[in-house]
Amino acid sequence: MSPQLEVRLEWYGAHDLDLFVIEPDGNEISCSHTDGGMGGGVYAADESCLPLSMMCDATTLYIERVVWDQVAMPASGNYQIQIANGRADTTTSATIVV
């Protein structure tokens, strides 16, 4: 079954990007807050590149996502999407897919 809503961050290589989705009630869903509040969103990372201490090469696609499944309907309202770069010494481009 496909999710009701999915927010996905995609990038290539040795960069430590983190996806944050702020729900309408102010609840943050991220790698450090993996469960949603009012909307029931859940954070998931693609494990093809973990642990990050090993760092991926430039050809590896890395994905972080927040999903609301068929049971957990996303709440109505405005959502904020934020990206943090955990390594200030690097820059990269990334794609957000909703």
Disulfide bonds with the S-S distance in Angstrom:
Cys49-Cys56 1.03
